[in-house]
Amino acid sequence: MIIVNLDVMLAKRKMRSKELSELIGITEANLSLLKSNKVKGVRFDTLEKICAILECQPGDILEYRPTQEPPTDEAT
């Protein structure tokens, strides 16, 4: 599962969602969907703009968390 930590970066930069949405050229509604993990993907150019404005790396915004334990190689 991919977790979006955009709220964390916005708080660190003391920036509001409205300001970021205006700077990157997407609606507040779409940014809200991204922040709440309700999107299936994000365009690289949008991610690039977010990183440029927040002065961060994609890994500061996106995090991978396994949804289940990885399979084991048990010999049966």
Biopython code that builds the backbone (N, CA, C, O; Angstrom):
import numpy as np
from Bio.PDB.StructureBuilder import StructureBuilder

atoms = [
    (1, "MET", "N", (0.837, -1.164, 0.000)),
    (1, "MET", "CA", (0.000, 0.000, 0.000)),
    (1, "MET", "C", (0.896, 1.247, 0.000)),
    (1, "MET", "O", (1.905, 1.307, 0.703)),
    (2, "ILE", "N", (0.508, 2.213, -0.789)),
    (2, "ILE", "CA", (1.228, 3.487, -0.838)),
    (2, "ILE", "C", (0.467, 4.498, 0.013)),
    (2, "ILE", "O", (-0.732, 4.707, -0.167)),
    (3, "ILE", "N", (1.180, 5.113, 0.929)),
    (3, "ILE", "CA", (0.609, 6.118, 1.829)),
    (3, "ILE", "C", (1.106, 7.493, 1.385)),
    (3, "ILE", "O", (2.292, 7.670, 1.109)),
    (4, "VAL", "N", (0.203, 8.456, 1.318)),
    (4, "VAL", "CA", (0.560, 9.826, 0.942)),
    (4, "VAL", "C", (0.713, 10.651, 2.219)),
    (4, "VAL", "O", (-0.239, 10.816, 2.982)),
    (5, "ASN", "N", (1.916, 11.163, 2.439)),
    (5, "ASN", "CA", (2.220, 11.964, 3.626)),
    (5, "ASN", "C", (2.292, 13.454, 3.294)),
    (5, "ASN", "O", (3.124, 14.179, 3.838)),
    (6, "LEU", "N", (1.428, 13.893, 2.414)),
    (6, "LEU", "CA", (1.443, 15.283, 1.984)),
    (6, "LEU", "C", (1.092, 16.237, 3.126)),
    (6, "LEU", "O", (1.645, 17.334, 3.207)),
    (7, "ASP", "N", (0.189, 15.832, 3.998)),
    (7, "ASP", "CA", (-0.162, 16.671, 5.155)),
    (7, "ASP", "C", (1.055, 16.961, 6.031)),
    (7, "ASP", "O", (1.217, 18.066, 6.547)),
    (8, "VAL", "N", (1.901, 15.953, 6.187)),
    (8, "VAL", "CA", (3.101, 16.109, 7.003)),
    (8, "VAL", "C", (4.019, 17.161, 6.389)),
    (8, "VAL", "O", (4.518, 18.043, 7.088)),
    (9, "MET", "N", (4.237, 17.064, 5.083)),
    (9, "MET", "CA", (5.124, 18.021, 4.419)),
    (9, "MET", "C", (4.527, 19.425, 4.418)),
    (9, "MET", "O", (5.254, 20.405, 4.573)),
    (10, "LEU", "N", (3.225, 19.529, 4.247)),
    (10, "LEU", "CA", (2.581, 20.846, 4.299)),
    (10, "LEU", "C", (2.756, 21.467, 5.686)),
    (10, "LEU", "O", (3.029, 22.661, 5.804)),
    (11, "ALA", "N", (2.600, 20.668, 6.717)),
    (11, "ALA", "CA", (2.767, 21.175, 8.079)),
    (11, "ALA", "C", (4.210, 21.612, 8.321)),
    (11, "ALA", "O", (4.455, 22.653, 8.930)),
    (12, "LYS", "N", (5.161, 20.813, 7.841)),
    (12, "LYS", "CA", (6.577, 21.164, 8.017)),
    (12, "LYS", "C", (6.921, 22.475, 7.321)),
    (12, "LYS", "O", (7.748, 23.246, 7.807)),
    (13, "ARG", "N", (6.288, 22.721, 6.190)),
    (13, "ARG", "CA", (6.563, 23.933, 5.416)),
    (13, "ARG", "C", (5.626, 25.085, 5.782)),
    (13, "ARG", "O", (5.720, 26.175, 5.219)),
    (14, "LYS", "N", (4.721, 24.829, 6.733)),
    (14, "LYS", "CA", (3.741, 25.835, 7.161)),
    (14, "LYS", "C", (2.982, 26.415, 5.970)),
    (14, "LYS", "O", (2.865, 27.629, 5.804)),
    (15, "MET", "N", (2.471, 25.497, 5.149)),
    (15, "MET", "CA", (1.734, 25.886, 3.948)),
    (15, "MET", "C", (0.355, 25.243, 3.992)),
    (15, "MET", "O", (0.195, 24.126, 4.485)),
    (16, "ARG", "N", (-0.616, 25.940, 3.483)),
    (16, "ARG", "CA", (-1.981, 25.414, 3.414)),
    (16, "ARG", "C", (-2.215, 24.730, 2.075)),
    (16, "ARG", "O", (-1.568, 25.040, 1.075)),
    (17, "SER", "N", (-3.145, 23.805, 2.083)),
    (17, "SER", "CA", (-3.495, 23.077, 0.865)),
    (17, "SER", "C", (-3.925, 24.025, -0.245)),
    (17, "SER", "O", (-3.570, 23.830, -1.408)),
    (18, "LYS", "N", (-4.683, 25.043, 0.110)),
    (18, "LYS", "CA", (-5.173, 25.993, -0.889)),
    (18, "LYS", "C", (-4.012, 26.657, -1.618)),
    (18, "LYS", "O", (-4.033, 26.786, -2.842)),
    (19, "GLU", "N", (-3.001, 27.078, -0.865)),
    (19, "GLU", "CA", (-1.834, 27.725, -1.476)),
    (19, "GLU", "C", (-1.102, 26.758, -2.400)),
    (19, "GLU", "O", (-0.730, 27.123, -3.515)),
    (20, "LEU", "N", (-0.893, 25.522, -1.937)),
    (20, "LEU", "CA", (-0.197, 24.532, -2.767)),
    (20, "LEU", "C", (-0.987, 24.245, -4.035)),
    (20, "LEU", "O", (-0.411, 24.173, -5.120)),
    (21, "SER", "N", (-2.297, 24.080, -3.908)),
    (21, "SER", "CA", (-3.106, 23.764, -5.090)),
    (21, "SER", "C", (-3.019, 24.879, -6.128)),
    (21, "SER", "O", (-2.965, 24.609, -7.327)),
    (22, "GLU", "N", (-3.005, 26.122, -5.675)),
    (22, "GLU", "CA", (-2.879, 27.250, -6.601)),
    (22, "GLU", "C", (-1.512, 27.265, -7.280)),
    (22, "GLU", "O", (-1.405, 27.552, -8.472)),
    (23, "LEU", "N", (-0.472, 26.956, -6.512)),
    (23, "LEU", "CA", (0.890, 26.987, -7.055)),
    (23, "LEU", "C", (1.155, 25.863, -8.057)),
    (23, "LEU", "O", (1.911, 26.044, -9.011)),
    (24, "ILE", "N", (0.531, 24.698, -7.838)),
    (24, "ILE", "CA", (0.786, 23.581, -8.759)),
    (24, "ILE", "C", (-0.261, 23.471, -9.861)),
    (24, "ILE", "O", (-0.095, 22.703, -10.809)),
    (25, "GLY", "N", (-1.339, 24.240, -9.733)),
    (25, "GLY", "CA", (-2.328, 24.274, -10.804)),
    (25, "GLY", "C", (-3.317, 23.132, -10.812)),
    (25, "GLY", "O", (-3.749, 22.695, -11.879)),
    (26, "ILE", "N", (-3.691, 22.630, -9.619)),
    (26, "ILE", "CA", (-4.773, 21.650, -9.548)),
    (26, "ILE", "C", (-5.811, 22.168, -8.562)),
    (26, "ILE", "O", (-5.530, 23.064, -7.766)),
    (27, "THR", "N", (-6.990, 21.609, -8.617)),
    (27, "THR", "CA", (-8.053, 22.069, -7.729)),
    (27, "THR", "C", (-7.792, 21.621, -6.298)),
    (27, "THR", "O", (-7.094, 20.636, -6.054)),
    (28, "GLU", "N", (-8.362, 22.358, -5.367)),
    (28, "GLU", "CA", (-8.260, 21.963, -3.953)),
    (28, "GLU", "C", (-8.897, 20.594, -3.743)),
    (28, "GLU", "O", (-8.419, 19.798, -2.933)),
    (29, "ALA", "N", (-9.976, 20.323, -4.474)),
    (29, "ALA", "CA", (-10.656, 19.032, -4.340)),
    (29, "ALA", "C", (-9.739, 17.890, -4.745)),
    (29, "ALA", "O", (-9.673, 16.872, -4.056)),
    (30, "ASN", "N", (-9.026, 18.049, -5.864)),
    (30, "ASN", "CA", (-8.108, 16.997, -6.305)),
    (30, "ASN", "C", (-6.940, 16.842, -5.338)),
    (30, "ASN", "O", (-6.498, 15.723, -5.076)),
    (31, "LEU", "N", (-6.440, 17.941, -4.813)),
    (31, "LEU", "CA", (-5.362, 17.861, -3.836)),
    (31, "LEU", "C", (-5.848, 17.164, -2.567)),
    (31, "LEU", "O", (-5.115, 16.380, -1.965)),
    (32, "SER", "N", (-7.077, 17.448, -2.167)),
    (32, "SER", "CA", (-7.663, 16.798, -0.999)),
    (32, "SER", "C", (-7.775, 15.288, -1.201)),
    (32, "SER", "O", (-7.498, 14.512, -0.287)),
    (33, "LEU", "N", (-8.179, 14.881, -2.390)),
    (33, "LEU", "CA", (-8.260, 13.451, -2.693)),
    (33, "LEU", "C", (-6.883, 12.803, -2.619)),
    (33, "LEU", "O", (-6.745, 11.685, -2.122)),
    (34, "LEU", "N", (-5.876, 13.496, -3.107)),
    (34, "LEU", "CA", (-4.511, 12.984, -3.041)),
    (34, "LEU", "C", (-4.065, 12.848, -1.586)),
    (34, "LEU", "O", (-3.508, 11.822, -1.196)),
    (35, "LYS", "N", (-4.309, 13.872, -0.796)),
    (35, "LYS", "CA", (-3.902, 13.866, 0.615)),
    (35, "LYS", "C", (-4.564, 12.742, 1.396)),
    (35, "LYS", "O", (-3.965, 12.198, 2.324)),
    (36, "SER", "N", (-5.782, 12.391, 1.035)),
    (36, "SER", "CA", (-6.528, 11.375, 1.775)),
    (36, "SER", "C", (-6.398, 9.975, 1.182)),
    (36, "SER", "O", (-7.182, 9.084, 1.512)),
    (37, "ASN", "N", (-5.422, 9.781, 0.318)),
    (37, "ASN", "CA", (-5.151, 8.461, -0.283)),
    (37, "ASN", "C", (-6.330, 7.913, -1.076)),
    (37, "ASN", "O", (-6.512, 6.697, -1.148)),
    (38, "LYS", "N", (-7.129, 8.784, -1.670)),
    (38, "LYS", "CA", (-8.306, 8.337, -2.416)),
    (38, "LYS", "C", (-8.096, 8.393, -3.925)),
    (38, "LYS", "O", (-9.062, 8.401, -4.689)),
    (39, "VAL", "N", (-6.845, 8.433, -4.352)),
    (39, "VAL", "CA", (-6.549, 8.420, -5.779)),
    (39, "VAL", "C", (-5.795, 7.135, -6.112)),
    (39, "VAL", "O", (-5.135, 6.549, -5.253)),
    (40, "LYS", "N", (-5.899, 6.717, -7.336)),
    (40, "LYS", "CA", (-5.204, 5.507, -7.783)),
    (40, "LYS", "C", (-3.815, 5.816, -8.323)),
    (40, "LYS", "O", (-3.000, 4.912, -8.504)),
    (41, "GLY", "N", (-3.545, 7.090, -8.580)),
    (41, "GLY", "CA", (-2.240, 7.464, -9.111)),
    (41, "GLY", "C", (-2.062, 8.965, -9.092)),
    (41, "GLY", "O", (-2.997, 9.728, -8.846)),
    (42, "VAL", "N", (-0.836, 9.361, -9.359)),
    (42, "VAL", "CA", (-0.509, 10.777, -9.435)),
    (42, "VAL", "C", (0.433, 10.966, -10.620)),
    (42, "VAL", "O", (1.351, 10.170, -10.819)),
    (43, "ARG", "N", (0.211, 12.003, -11.394)),
    (43, "ARG", "CA", (1.067, 12.266, -12.542)),
    (43, "ARG", "C", (2.441, 12.713, -12.069)),
    (43, "ARG", "O", (2.563, 13.443, -11.085)),
    (44, "PHE", "N", (3.467, 12.272, -12.774)),
    (44, "PHE", "CA", (4.828, 12.643, -12.403)),
    (44, "PHE", "C", (5.029, 14.148, -12.445)),
    (44, "PHE", "O", (5.750, 14.697, -11.611)),
    (45, "ASP", "N", (4.403, 14.826, -13.406)),
    (45, "ASP", "CA", (4.600, 16.278, -13.469)),
    (45, "ASP", "C", (3.957, 16.969, -12.265)),
    (45, "ASP", "O", (4.467, 17.985, -11.794)),
    (46, "THR", "N", (2.841, 16.427, -11.760)),
    (46, "THR", "CA", (2.226, 16.972, -10.546)),
    (46, "THR", "C", (3.121, 16.707, -9.345)),
    (46, "THR", "O", (3.334, 17.596, -8.521)),
    (47, "LEU", "N", (3.642, 15.501, -9.240)),
    (47, "LEU", "CA", (4.557, 15.154, -8.153)),
    (47, "LEU", "C", (5.812, 16.020, -8.203)),
    (47, "LEU", "O", (6.317, 16.456, -7.169)),
    (48, "GLU", "N", (6.304, 16.263, -9.396)),
    (48, "GLU", "CA", (7.487, 17.114, -9.563)),
    (48, "GLU", "C", (7.211, 18.539, -9.063)),
    (48, "GLU", "O", (8.044, 19.131, -8.378)),
    (49, "LYS", "N", (6.045, 19.080, -9.407)),
    (49, "LYS", "CA", (5.689, 20.433, -8.956)),
    (49, "LYS", "C", (5.561, 20.492, -7.438)),
    (49, "LYS", "O", (6.027, 21.439, -6.804)),
    (50, "ILE", "N", (4.929, 19.476, -6.860)),
    (50, "ILE", "CA", (4.778, 19.429, -5.401)),
    (50, "ILE", "C", (6.150, 19.412, -4.735)),
    (50, "ILE", "O", (6.393, 20.152, -3.782)),
    (51, "CYS", "N", (7.042, 18.566, -5.240)),
    (51, "CYS", "CA", (8.384, 18.459, -4.664)),
    (51, "CYS", "C", (9.165, 19.767, -4.824)),
    (51, "CYS", "O", (9.889, 20.170, -3.914)),
    (52, "ALA", "N", (9.025, 20.414, -5.950)),
    (52, "ALA", "CA", (9.744, 21.676, -6.174)),
    (52, "ALA", "C", (9.260, 22.747, -5.203)),
    (52, "ALA", "O", (10.070, 23.469, -4.621)),
    (53, "ILE", "N", (7.959, 22.852, -5.028)),
    (53, "ILE", "CA", (7.401, 23.886, -4.159)),
    (53, "ILE", "C", (7.688, 23.594, -2.689)),
    (53, "ILE", "O", (8.016, 24.504, -1.926)),
    (54, "LEU", "N", (7.565, 22.325, -2.289)),
    (54, "LEU", "CA", (7.793, 21.963, -0.891)),
    (54, "LEU", "C", (9.266, 21.674, -0.591)),
    (54, "LEU", "O", (9.635, 21.387, 0.548)),
    (55, "GLU", "N", (10.093, 21.754, -1.625)),
    (55, "GLU", "CA", (11.530, 21.490, -1.491)),
    (55, "GLU", "C", (11.780, 20.161, -0.777)),
    (55, "GLU", "O", (12.404, 20.098, 0.283)),
    (56, "CYS", "N", (11.262, 19.099, -1.411)),
    (56, "CYS", "CA", (11.394, 17.769, -0.828)),
    (56, "CYS", "C", (11.585, 16.739, -1.932)),
    (56, "CYS", "O", (11.578, 17.076, -3.116)),
    (57, "GLN", "N", (11.751, 15.508, -1.544)),
    (57, "GLN", "CA", (11.889, 14.396, -2.466)),
    (57, "GLN", "C", (10.567, 13.619, -2.527)),
    (57, "GLN", "O", (9.773, 13.694, -1.589)),
    (58, "PRO", "N", (10.317, 12.877, -3.611)),
    (58, "PRO", "CA", (9.090, 12.081, -3.680)),
    (58, "PRO", "C", (8.924, 11.137, -2.483)),
    (58, "PRO", "O", (7.806, 10.902, -2.027)),
    (59, "GLY", "N", (10.025, 10.606, -1.983)),
    (59, "GLY", "CA", (9.972, 9.717, -0.832)),
    (59, "GLY", "C", (9.549, 10.404, 0.456)),
    (59, "GLY", "O", (9.177, 9.739, 1.423)),
    (60, "ASP", "N", (9.602, 11.734, 0.475)),
    (60, "ASP", "CA", (9.107, 12.472, 1.632)),
    (60, "ASP", "C", (7.580, 12.533, 1.626)),
    (60, "ASP", "O", (6.951, 12.758, 2.661)),
    (61, "ILE", "N", (7.004, 12.334, 0.461)),
    (61, "ILE", "CA", (5.552, 12.430, 0.297)),
    (61, "ILE", "C", (4.902, 11.051, 0.203)),
    (61, "ILE", "O", (3.825, 10.825, 0.756)),
    (62, "LEU", "N", (5.562, 10.133, -0.500)),
    (62, "LEU", "CA", (5.009, 8.805, -0.717)),
    (62, "LEU", "C", (5.762, 7.769, 0.108)),
    (62, "LEU", "O", (6.991, 7.789, 0.174)),
    (63, "GLU", "N", (5.018, 6.866, 0.733)),
    (63, "GLU", "CA", (5.601, 5.839, 1.588)),
    (63, "GLU", "C", (4.968, 4.501, 1.243)),
    (63, "GLU", "O", (3.759, 4.415, 1.026)),
    (64, "TYR", "N", (5.784, 3.462, 1.193)),
    (64, "TYR", "CA", (5.276, 2.108, 0.942)),
    (64, "TYR", "C", (5.133, 1.369, 2.257)),
    (64, "TYR", "O", (6.065, 1.323, 3.060)),
    (65, "ARG", "N", (3.956, 0.787, 2.475)),
    (65, "ARG", "CA", (3.717, -0.076, 3.629)),
    (65, "ARG", "C", (3.105, -1.374, 3.119)),
    (65, "ARG", "O", (2.079, -1.349, 2.440)),
    (66, "PRO", "N", (3.718, -2.496, 3.436)),
    (66, "PRO", "CA", (3.145, -3.770, 2.986)),
    (66, "PRO", "C", (1.744, -3.970, 3.568)),
    (66, "PRO", "O", (1.485, -3.632, 4.723)),
    (67, "THR", "N", (0.859, -4.518, 2.759)),
    (67, "THR", "CA", (-0.503, -4.762, 3.229)),
    (67, "THR", "C", (-0.644, -6.123, 3.888)),
    (67, "THR", "O", (-1.598, -6.368, 4.627)),
    (68, "GLN", "N", (0.304, -7.002, 3.619)),
    (68, "GLN", "CA", (0.279, -8.330, 4.226)),
    (68, "GLN", "C", (1.705, -8.833, 4.358)),
    (68, "GLN", "O", (2.639, -8.271, 3.786)),
    (69, "GLU", "N", (1.852, -9.892, 5.115)),
    (69, "GLU", "CA", (3.174, -10.478, 5.277)),
    (69, "GLU", "C", (3.635, -11.060, 3.945)),
    (69, "GLU", "O", (2.838, -11.673, 3.234)),
    (70, "PRO", "N", (4.923, -10.877, 3.593)),
    (70, "PRO", "CA", (5.406, -11.477, 2.358)),
    (70, "PRO", "C", (5.396, -12.994, 2.457)),
    (70, "PRO", "O", (5.576, -13.543, 3.544)),
    (71, "PRO", "N", (5.188, -13.677, 1.340)),
    (71, "PRO", "CA", (5.168, -15.142, 1.381)),
    (71, "PRO", "C", (6.520, -15.698, 1.805)),
    (71, "PRO", "O", (7.567, -15.140, 1.474)),
    (72, "THR", "N", (6.484, -16.793, 2.533)),
    (72, "THR", "CA", (7.724, -17.443, 2.959)),
    (72, "THR", "C", (7.999, -18.630, 2.058)),
    (72, "THR", "O", (7.083, -19.181, 1.447)),
    (73, "ASP", "N", (9.237, -19.015, 1.979)),
    (73, "ASP", "CA", (9.635, -20.176, 1.169)),
    (73, "ASP", "C", (9.779, -21.405, 2.058)),
    (73, "ASP", "O", (10.875, -21.935, 2.242)),
    (74, "GLU", "N", (8.661, -21.839, 2.598)),
    (74, "GLU", "CA", (8.677, -23.007, 3.471)),
    (74, "GLU", "C", (8.614, -24.266, 2.618)),
    (74, "GLU", "O", (7.752, -24.401, 1.749)),
    (75, "ALA", "N", (9.520, -25.165, 2.874)),
    (75, "ALA", "CA", (9.513, -26.458, 2.174)),
    (75, "ALA", "C", (8.517, -27.357, 2.858)),
    (75, "ALA", "O", (8.599, -27.578, 4.067)),
    (76, "THR", "N", (7.569, -27.882, 2.092)),
    (76, "THR", "CA", (6.557, -28.773, 2.676)),
    (76, "THR", "C", (6.640, -30.135, 2.112)),
    (76, "THR", "O", (5.862, -31.009, 2.492)),
]
sb = StructureBuilder()
sb.init_structure("model")
sb.init_model(0)
sb.init_chain("A")
sb.init_seg("    ")
for serial, (resi, resn, name, xyz) in enumerate(atoms, 1):
    if name == "N":
        sb.init_residue(resn, " ", resi, " ")
    sb.init_atom(name, np.array(xyz, "f"), 0.0, 1.0, " ", f" {name:<3s}", serial, name[0])
structure = sb.get_structure()
